[in-house]
């Protein structure tokens, strides 16, 4: 199985060309789409979306992830192997969440024998990443594509920072299409017991309501927190955009205050 994630959209020929190259090399491949609607050149959104989706796929899945504003430059093409899955794409931070949540091996793709020629300097998704993924799906060992590297480019993914006893500075790391604000708060930091008396402070708002699901009670005019499917705490508003209500964007701070008891 080869899963695709890009910022190409679907109005042009780009996605179709990537699939055509893959199937020309391995007609037995199953090619599926995660999304092609990552905002253009938005590596951070691409990285989060890939991380949120990858665990739903079976072992041995090959992901082709292309959000690549540096295409044609000196940025490296890479393969990341992790927990039996493979990730093919640019070394620009797109795989950062994967690096920070498990052991992995990274290959710098240098063996041009497996590229589609001539290689367009503006379309490595078609001419480098797609053919490499297709050859990989035929059982080739990742090491045939190039040397192992350990200095991958990483996004500055923030972890909650302890400000003082019982107080943490967290951050909004993603806002989905519904306006839910995904924070970098995990269950390891905010246990079920702690959230009973915890407070979230964003801009001028204080959030004390923690829900198990969106329609647990009438919350039409109330902001609340809920554990999202990617494993992070989200701030939401029923049938409304929490991001608009709070007037926040990705990167804005969330103050987590825990009970002193």
Order of alpha helices (4+ residues) and beta strands (2+ residues): beta-alpha-beta-alpha-beta-beta-beta-alpha-beta-alpha-beta-beta-beta-beta-alpha-beta-beta-beta-beta-beta-alpha-beta
